Amino acid sequence: MCPYNRKFSSPVTELAFKARASFDSPSLEAWMGMSVEEWRVFAKVSAIKRAKRRGFSRNVAVALGNGRDSASVPALARALSDEAATVTRQRQPSP
């Protein structure tokens, strides 16, 4: 939520707007390791599917890398074999 809007918010009471259990305490490492089929189940009832698996995986990889936690290295190393090119592509240096 936008920090500006957060100061005007109140706790959600409508059950339909509560976060699903899979989003309560996400494990980025677990998300990074999701198979295509696990992704389909995970995203089936969520707007996150608009990002597609490749965009979601790219964002998770960025979040793991930005965390600078050495415990994330194995998950990132496994992601190097991901079929999504946006996860594994290295940025080319500028000329």
Secondary structure in CASP SS format (residue, H / E / C, confidence):
PFRMAT SS
TARGET T0000
AUTHOR 0000-0000-0000
METHOD secondary structure of the structure
MODEL  1
M C 1.00
C C 1.00
P H 1.00
Y H 1.00
N H 1.00
R H 1.00
K C 1.00
F C 1.00
S C 1.00
S C 1.00
P C 1.00
V C 1.00
T C 1.00
E C 1.00
L H 1.00
A H 1.00
F H 1.00
K C 1.00
A C 1.00
R C 1.00
A H 1.00
S H 1.00
F H 1.00
D C 1.00
S C 1.00
P C 1.00
S C 1.00
L H 1.00
E H 1.00
A H 1.00
W H 1.00
M H 1.00
G C 1.00
M C 1.00
S C 1.00
V H 1.00
E H 1.00
E H 1.00
W H 1.00
R H 1.00
V H 1.00
F H 1.00
A H 1.00
K C 1.00
V C 1.00
S C 1.00
A H 1.00
I H 1.00
K H 1.00
R H 1.00
A H 1.00
K H 1.00
R H 1.00
R H 1.00
G H 1.00
F H 1.00
S H 1.00
R H 1.00
N H 1.00
V H 1.00
A H 1.00
V H 1.00
A H 1.00
L H 1.00
G H 1.00
N H 1.00
G H 1.00
R C 1.00
D C 1.00
S H 1.00
A H 1.00
S H 1.00
V H 1.00
P H 1.00
A H 1.00
L H 1.00
A H 1.00
R H 1.00
A H 1.00
L C 1.00
S C 1.00
D C 1.00
E C 1.00
A C 1.00
A H 1.00
T H 1.00
V H 1.00
T H 1.00
R C 1.00
Q C 1.00
R C 1.00
Q C 1.00
P C 1.00
S C 1.00
P C 1.00
END
